[in-house]
Amino acid sequence: MTISTVLTQPQDLALLERSWQRSRDYGLLQAGRSDPRCLPPSALNQKQQQHELLLRYLRHSLPLFEQLQQGRHCRLIFADAEGTILFTSGDPHFGSKAQKMALASGASWHEQSMGTNAIGTALSEQKEICILGNQHFLAANQGISCSASPVLSPSGELLGVIDISSEAGEHGQDMMLTARLMALSVENALVMNHDDTHWILSLAPDAGSLQQPWSGIIALREDGQLLGANRSARHWLPELDLPAMLSDLRQGELTPVGSGLALLSRQPGRRPASRPAPEASSGLESTALKLMARCIPLLIQGETGTGKDHLVRRLHRQSGRAQGPLVAVNCGALPAELLEAELFGYLPGAFTGGSRQGRPGYIRAAQGGILFLDEIGELPLAAQTRLLRVLQEKAVTPLGSHAPEPVDFQLVAASHRNLAAMVTDGGFRQDLYFRMNGFSLCLPPLRDYSHDDFVRLVHTLLAELEEEVALDETALNLLGAYHWPGNVRQLKQVLEVAAVLADGGPITPAQLPELPNFEENAKAGPATGDLKSLADRLIVQTLDECGGNVSAAARRLKVSRTTLYARLKALKGN
Ligand SMILES: Nc1ncnc2c1ncn2[C@@H]1O[C@H](COP(=O)(O)OP(=O)(O)OP(=O)(O)O)[C@@H](O)[C@H]1O
């Protein structure tokens, strides 16, 4: 996707008219209520997890927002590509009570439910947009003004928008610029911190613009393979021979390239290449890669948080299609009525409410790369039939067209649902199931990991943390005894929290956060329960074995005496 960086003026009447027309076609009434659809907390949490890196970088850029909008009554919002708000910050007093609720996390600002608005319209038009007061379609939203700027992934997919909303009369043009700067800084952080990044190539027309948020950034692997680029660098890519440049360029020296300048630097804090890669291929992965080389579809099954998405990204990086796009589509997150249009694309005017230019669709966007259909079990039957035809004919016919267009992509599908059972129940087409299930991988839940695999994963996750941190054996054993209903996602979060609490020292049982005890899923045996009660049992047992000597027990537990006394006091209190 390319984005115009020219500020879209509010008087872009053609764009507004298109959006108002779509709002009417969605059946909305101007005088209607502004009640956004709201996600339940579990679904919101899942979406926030999917964007956890992006949200982390957004939080890191908050000082920029605060500095630029100091004292203004406005809110900063991030909404994902479906228009769902995943993050808000800024003036908590801005807006009426209703507006506060409508601008809260979980609310959807897709045009379909909210009509013309900066978030939904920026997503539909895929460009920066400012919607002022009465330019909103719903009268109920006309008290606010908003500016939204799209955020792209390192491979150019639309991830969502950053929006700044204020009272209608208090909206300055600088808010659009702030939203754009925030979007650029988040995009740049995503490119620079791409897993595996060893080299950063900065590009700009002159030395003064180098390393500004709007200059080009390309992330490269140790061997010069492209990992990602920000939106400015994408214009330069066609004229660059990256591996050759990597051998010619000297680190830290400004070098003329085409009509501009390039600066090569090593990613700060990048660990030496000799350190084993945390994602060394397992036997299963190398089998999957061999099959992918023959374009055989893969089906990945596993509970939530077991690492399906992570695996697909690893496979993409190691596959012959690494230079091609990885287009990830969550079939469960797209509204059913939009799914076919988004997946298969459509011609201009194919249906009322569609973008005037038509859309290529995700399948064509995956040309030469991988199409990852997550939650494939949520695909409606009509879309299943269409997808089957695409796989059989290796061609896609966009909505409104009769001319099939050849496509070449690797299909990887994933589901946490039992698809075979869905086939039996008639919820999933059997022929599609067989067609896309060339090879099936099942990712085990964390509770079924062997001790060695669990320890290996813990070390991989620790190695990914920003700061190096050690984990003592008692804490490791406690973690191993827990049943991890949220799988790798949950373990990763626990380690992140514990690392912060450890504050530079090793993680000991004292730093492990309290975890929910979903007993029904717990491992059998005496070592079940939440971490806190496991830790308490261990403390009592150790103290017993040390004959009540607190100093000896603290030494054995590898915690300070003060920590042990504090735990004992809390235990007594209970
Ligand atoms: N092998 C791994 N190494 C390091 N991190 C991992 C690994 N597997 C998963 N993760 C991390 O765990 C979290 C959850 O993984 P992921 O999103 O891939 O799970 P999922 O099975 O796709 O979940 P869902 O079904 O809920 O979408 C992510 O933050 C991911 O980076």
The ligand as an SDF file (V2000), in Angstrom:
LIG
                    3D

 31 33  0  0  0  0  0  0  0  0999 V2000
    8.3610  -20.1340   19.6430 N   0  0  0  0  0  0  0  0  0  0  0  0
    8.1870  -18.9080   20.1010 C   0  0  0  0  0  0  0  0  0  0  0  0
    9.2360  -18.1490   20.4390 N   0  0  0  0  0  0  0  0  0  0  0  0
    9.0810  -16.9100   20.9280 C   0  0  0  0  0  0  0  0  0  0  0  0
    7.8750  -16.2980   21.0910 N   0  0  0  0  0  0  0  0  0  0  0  0
    6.8000  -17.0010   20.7570 C   0  0  0  0  0  0  0  0  0  0  0  0
    6.8790  -18.3320   20.2440 C   0  0  0  0  0  0  0  0  0  0  0  0
    5.6330  -18.7840   20.0070 N   0  0  0  0  0  0  0  0  0  0  0  0
    4.8020  -17.7780   20.3460 C   0  0  0  0  0  0  0  0  0  0  0  0
    5.4960  -16.7070   20.7790 N   0  0  0  0  0  0  0  0  0  0  0  0
    4.9400  -15.4300   21.2580 C   0  0  0  0  0  0  0  0  0  0  0  0
    3.7320  -15.7260   21.9800 O   0  0  0  0  0  0  0  0  0  0  0  0
    2.6930  -14.8070   21.6470 C   0  0  0  0  0  0  0  0  0  0  0  0
    1.5060  -15.5490   21.0570 C   0  0  0  0  0  0  0  0  0  0  0  0
    1.8870  -16.1710   19.8570 O   0  0  0  0  0  0  0  0  0  0  0  0
    0.9470  -16.1890   18.5480 P   0  0  0  0  0  0  0  0  0  0  0  0
    0.2470  -14.8890   18.3860 O   0  0  0  0  0  0  0  0  0  0  0  0
    1.7840  -16.6700   17.4300 O   0  0  0  0  0  0  0  0  0  0  0  0
   -0.0970  -17.3070   18.9950 O   0  0  0  0  0  0  0  0  0  0  0  0
   -1.3780  -17.8520   18.2040 P   0  0  0  0  0  0  0  0  0  0  0  0
   -1.3890  -19.3260   18.3820 O   0  0  0  0  0  0  0  0  0  0  0  0
   -1.3520  -17.3140   16.7990 O   0  0  0  0  0  0  0  0  0  0  0  0
   -2.5190  -17.1830   19.0600 O   0  0  0  0  0  0  0  0  0  0  0  0
   -4.0710  -16.9200   18.6430 P   0  0  0  0  0  0  0  0  0  0  0  0
   -4.6570  -18.2420   18.2440 O   0  0  0  0  0  0  0  0  0  0  0  0
   -4.6540  -16.3800   19.9140 O   0  0  0  0  0  0  0  0  0  0  0  0
   -4.0140  -15.9090   17.5300 O   0  0  0  0  0  0  0  0  0  0  0  0
    3.3040  -13.8010   20.6720 C   0  0  0  0  0  0  0  0  0  0  0  0
    3.7410  -12.6840   21.4140 O   0  0  0  0  0  0  0  0  0  0  0  0
    4.5000  -14.5340   20.1020 C   0  0  0  0  0  0  0  0  0  0  0  0
    5.5110  -13.6130   19.7440 O   0  0  0  0  0  0  0  0  0  0  0  0
  1  2  1  0
  2  3  1  0
  2  7  2  0
  3  4  2  0
  4  5  1  0
  5  6  2  0
  6  7  1  0
  6 10  1  0
  7  8  1  0
  8  9  2  0
  9 10  1  0
 10 11  1  0
 11 12  1  0
 11 30  1  0
 12 13  1  0
 13 14  1  0
 13 28  1  0
 14 15  1  0
 15 16  1  0
 16 17  2  0
 16 18  1  0
 16 19  1  0
 19 20  1  0
 20 21  2  0
 20 22  1  0
 20 23  1  0
 23 24  1  0
 24 25  2  0
 24 26  1  0
 24 27  1  0
 28 29  1  0
 28 30  1  0
 30 31  1  0
M  END
$$$$
